Amino acid sequence: MATKEHAFFREVGEIARFTARFFKEVSKPKQEWEEFVNQCYWIGYKTFTLVGITAFIMGLVLTIQSRPTLVEFGAESLLPSMVSVSLVREIAPVITALICAGKIGSGIGAELGSMRVTEQIDAMEVSGTNPFKYLVVTRVLASTVMVPILSSLAIAVSLYGGYLGANLKGDVSWSLFWYQAYKALIFGDFVPSMVKTIFFGFAIGIVGCYKGYTSQKGTEGVGRSATTAVIVASLMVFILDLIAVQIADVLGLT
């Protein structure tokens, strides 16, 4: 038991040191902007299809499942408002982050892990290139930027799915649905939602890069890096979400 606790705290300390090194490297001049844009393309554009399909189904299912309960209480007219608040505040950002944790976290962990075990990272160091700035900083910055954008797009797509769901057994006009959906939202719904996705993206990038960059034990280590990157990143998403909800509550934004 003591050994497991020691390993856990050691891992936490290593991730903290890895994060501190990231901030140190990102503050230095001559950033790898070309690689950053390339990573934004792979992390953002290549993930949008998966996020979009999931968001659409999520909005559709949420509306269909919520409708019978609201009808039972005679509150069917509140369906667009309930769906919009639920999706914007919590469901869309968290589900998007979990999808990114699975796709982006595992992808970064496997990619950097394979580069580590095949000694490509060592070769970059020998050639005078800073592998941390080129491989880690660009990927963490890209995930930090793209996850909030993906979350915003997921909110829009899921609300459209909610509109279709509301019209499967009802008749809600396009203008009325969007009027009620946006009328229920306030500034305090958007701000915590967008701010926490920035931290979601940062955590996913840091965990994926850390697991891959420190991978060991050959090809077995690459698989372990990809797997643990998904697990730890997903756990971090839930922890950060809990903290964000508590802070928003204290600030009166809920």
C-alpha positions as CSV (number, residue, x, y, z in Angstrom):
1,M,0.0,0.0,0.0
2,A,2.8,2.4,0.9
3,T,4.5,1.6,-2.4
4,K,1.4,2.5,-4.4
5,E,1.0,5.7,-2.4
6,H,4.6,6.6,-3.0
7,A,4.2,5.9,-6.8
8,F,1.1,8.0,-6.9
9,F,2.7,11.1,-5.3
10,R,5.8,10.6,-7.3
11,E,3.7,10.6,-10.5
12,V,2.0,13.8,-9.3
13,G,5.3,15.5,-8.6
14,E,6.7,14.5,-12.0
15,I,3.6,15.9,-13.8
16,A,4.0,19.1,-11.9
17,R,7.6,19.4,-12.8
18,F,6.8,18.6,-16.4
19,T,4.1,21.4,-16.3
20,A,6.6,23.8,-14.8
21,R,9.1,23.0,-17.6
22,F,6.3,23.7,-20.2
23,F,5.8,27.2,-18.8
24,K,9.5,27.8,-18.8
25,E,9.9,26.7,-22.4
26,V,6.8,28.6,-23.7
27,S,8.1,31.8,-22.2
28,K,11.3,31.6,-24.3
29,P,11.4,33.2,-27.8
30,K,11.3,31.6,-31.2
31,Q,8.2,29.4,-30.9
32,E,7.5,26.7,-33.5
33,W,4.5,28.3,-35.0
34,E,4.4,26.2,-38.1
35,E,4.3,23.0,-36.0
36,F,1.7,24.7,-33.8
37,V,-0.6,25.3,-36.8
38,N,-0.1,21.8,-38.0
39,Q,-1.1,20.4,-34.6
40,C,-4.2,22.7,-34.5
41,Y,-5.2,21.1,-37.8
42,W,-4.7,17.5,-36.5
43,I,-6.2,18.2,-33.1
44,G,-9.1,20.5,-34.2
45,Y,-10.1,19.8,-37.7
46,K,-9.5,16.0,-37.6
47,T,-11.5,15.7,-34.4
48,F,-14.5,17.9,-35.4
49,T,-16.3,15.1,-37.3
50,L,-16.3,12.8,-34.2
51,V,-17.3,15.7,-31.9
52,G,-20.0,16.9,-34.2
53,I,-21.7,13.5,-34.7
54,T,-21.6,12.9,-30.9
55,A,-22.9,16.4,-30.1
56,F,-25.8,16.0,-32.6
57,I,-26.8,12.6,-31.1
58,M,-26.4,14.0,-27.6
59,G,-28.7,16.9,-28.2
60,L,-31.3,14.7,-30.0
61,V,-31.4,12.1,-27.3
62,L,-31.5,14.6,-24.4
63,T,-34.5,16.3,-25.9
64,I,-36.3,13.0,-26.7
65,Q,-35.7,11.7,-23.2
66,S,-36.6,14.9,-21.4
67,R,-39.9,15.5,-23.3
68,P,-42.1,12.9,-21.5
69,T,-41.2,14.1,-18.1
70,L,-42.0,17.8,-19.0
71,V,-45.2,16.8,-20.6
72,E,-46.2,14.9,-17.4
73,F,-45.9,18.1,-15.4
74,G,-47.4,20.3,-18.1
75,A,-44.1,22.1,-18.8
76,E,-43.5,21.1,-22.4
77,S,-42.9,24.7,-23.3
78,L,-39.8,24.7,-21.2
79,L,-38.1,22.0,-23.3
80,P,-35.9,24.3,-25.4
81,S,-34.8,26.3,-22.3
82,M,-33.9,23.2,-20.3
83,V,-32.0,21.6,-23.2
84,S,-30.0,24.8,-23.9
85,V,-29.0,25.4,-20.3
86,S,-28.0,21.7,-19.8
87,L,-26.0,21.6,-23.0
88,V,-24.2,24.9,-22.6
89,R,-23.4,24.7,-18.9
90,E,-22.3,21.1,-18.5
91,I,-23.0,18.3,-21.0
92,A,-21.5,19.6,-24.2
93,P,-18.2,20.9,-22.7
94,V,-17.6,17.8,-20.6
95,I,-18.5,15.3,-23.4
96,T,-16.3,17.2,-25.8
97,A,-13.4,17.1,-23.4
98,L,-13.9,13.3,-22.8
99,I,-13.9,12.7,-26.6
100,C,-10.7,14.8,-26.9
101,A,-9.1,12.9,-23.9
102,G,-9.7,9.6,-25.7
103,K,-8.7,10.7,-29.2
104,I,-6.1,13.4,-28.7
105,G,-4.7,12.2,-25.4
106,S,-4.1,8.7,-26.7
107,G,-2.8,10.0,-30.0
108,I,-0.2,12.3,-28.5
109,G,0.8,9.6,-25.9
110,A,1.3,7.0,-28.6
111,E,3.1,9.3,-31.0
112,L,5.6,10.7,-28.5
113,G,6.0,7.3,-26.9
114,S,7.0,5.7,-30.2
115,M,9.4,8.6,-30.8
116,R,10.9,8.1,-27.4
117,V,11.4,4.3,-27.7
118,T,12.8,4.6,-31.2
119,E,15.3,7.3,-30.0
120,Q,14.0,10.0,-32.3
121,I,13.7,12.4,-29.4
122,D,17.3,11.6,-28.4
123,A,18.4,12.3,-32.0
124,M,16.7,15.7,-32.0
125,E,18.6,16.6,-28.8
126,V,21.9,15.5,-30.4
127,S,21.2,17.6,-33.5
128,G,20.7,20.7,-31.4
129,T,16.9,20.9,-31.7
130,N,14.9,21.5,-28.6
131,P,12.5,18.5,-28.7
132,F,10.4,19.7,-25.7
133,K,9.6,23.0,-27.4
134,Y,9.0,21.4,-30.8
135,L,7.0,18.3,-29.6
136,V,5.4,19.2,-26.3
137,V,4.9,23.0,-26.3
138,T,3.2,23.0,-29.7
139,R,0.8,20.1,-28.8
140,V,-0.2,21.5,-25.4
141,L,-0.8,25.0,-26.9
142,A,-2.8,23.4,-29.8
143,S,-5.0,21.4,-27.5
144,T,-5.5,24.4,-25.2
145,V,-6.7,26.5,-28.1
146,M,-8.7,23.8,-30.0
147,V,-10.7,22.2,-27.2
148,P,-12.7,25.4,-26.4
149,I,-13.4,25.9,-30.1
150,L,-14.6,22.3,-30.5
151,S,-16.7,22.7,-27.4
152,S,-18.4,25.8,-28.9
153,L,-19.1,24.0,-32.1
154,A,-20.4,21.0,-30.2
155,I,-22.9,23.3,-28.3
156,A,-24.2,24.7,-31.7
157,V,-24.5,21.2,-33.2
158,S,-26.2,19.7,-30.1
159,L,-28.7,22.6,-30.0
160,Y,-29.6,21.8,-33.6
161,G,-30.0,18.2,-32.6
162,G,-32.3,19.4,-29.8
163,Y,-34.4,21.3,-32.3
164,L,-34.9,18.2,-34.4
165,G,-35.7,16.2,-31.3
166,A,-38.3,18.7,-30.2
167,N,-40.0,18.4,-33.6
168,L,-40.2,14.6,-33.7
169,K,-43.4,14.5,-31.6
170,G,-44.2,18.2,-31.5
171,D,-44.3,21.2,-33.7
172,V,-41.9,23.9,-32.6
173,S,-40.9,26.6,-35.2
174,W,-37.3,27.4,-35.9
175,S,-37.5,30.9,-34.6
176,L,-39.5,30.0,-31.4
177,F,-37.1,27.2,-30.5
178,W,-34.0,29.4,-30.8
179,Y,-35.7,32.3,-29.1
180,Q,-36.6,30.2,-26.0
181,A,-33.2,28.5,-26.0
182,Y,-31.2,31.7,-26.0
183,K,-33.7,33.5,-23.7
184,A,-32.9,31.0,-20.9
185,L,-29.1,31.6,-21.2
186,I,-27.3,34.3,-19.3
187,F,-23.7,35.6,-19.4
188,G,-22.9,33.4,-16.3
189,D,-23.8,30.3,-18.4
190,F,-21.2,30.9,-21.1
191,V,-18.2,32.2,-19.1
192,P,-17.6,29.2,-16.8
193,S,-18.4,26.8,-19.7
194,M,-15.7,28.4,-22.0
195,V,-13.1,29.0,-19.3
196,K,-13.1,25.4,-18.0
197,T,-12.7,24.0,-21.5
198,I,-9.4,25.9,-21.7
199,F,-8.2,24.1,-18.7
200,F,-9.6,20.8,-20.1
201,G,-7.6,21.3,-23.2
202,F,-4.4,22.2,-21.3
203,A,-4.8,19.1,-19.0
204,I,-5.3,16.8,-21.9
205,G,-2.3,18.1,-23.7
206,I,0.0,18.0,-20.7
207,V,-1.0,14.5,-19.7
208,G,-0.7,13.1,-23.2
209,C,2.7,14.7,-23.7
210,Y,4.0,13.7,-20.3
211,K,2.9,10.0,-20.8
212,G,4.4,9.9,-24.2
213,Y,7.6,11.9,-23.6
214,T,8.5,9.8,-20.6
215,S,7.6,6.5,-22.1
216,Q,9.9,3.5,-21.5
217,K,10.2,-0.2,-22.0
218,G,9.9,-0.5,-25.8
219,T,6.7,-1.0,-27.6
220,E,4.9,-2.2,-24.5
221,G,5.6,1.2,-22.9
222,V,4.0,2.9,-26.0
223,G,0.7,1.0,-25.4
224,R,0.8,1.7,-21.7
225,S,1.5,5.4,-22.4
226,A,-1.5,5.7,-24.7
227,T,-3.8,3.9,-22.3
228,T,-2.8,5.7,-19.1
229,A,-2.9,9.1,-21.0
230,V,-6.6,8.5,-21.7
231,I,-7.4,7.4,-18.1
232,V,-5.5,10.2,-16.4
233,A,-6.8,12.9,-18.8
234,S,-10.4,11.7,-18.4
235,L,-10.0,11.8,-14.6
236,M,-8.5,15.3,-14.8
237,V,-11.5,16.5,-16.8
238,F,-13.9,15.4,-14.1
239,I,-11.7,16.9,-11.3
240,L,-11.4,20.2,-13.1
241,D,-15.1,20.2,-13.8
242,L,-15.9,19.7,-10.1
243,I,-13.5,22.6,-9.2
244,A,-15.0,24.9,-11.9
245,V,-18.6,24.2,-10.7
246,Q,-17.6,25.0,-7.1
247,I,-15.8,28.2,-8.1
248,A,-18.8,29.3,-10.3
249,D,-21.1,28.7,-7.4
250,V,-19.0,30.8,-5.0
251,L,-18.9,33.6,-7.6
252,G,-22.6,33.4,-8.1
253,L,-22.5,32.4,-11.7
254,T,-24.8,29.4,-11.4
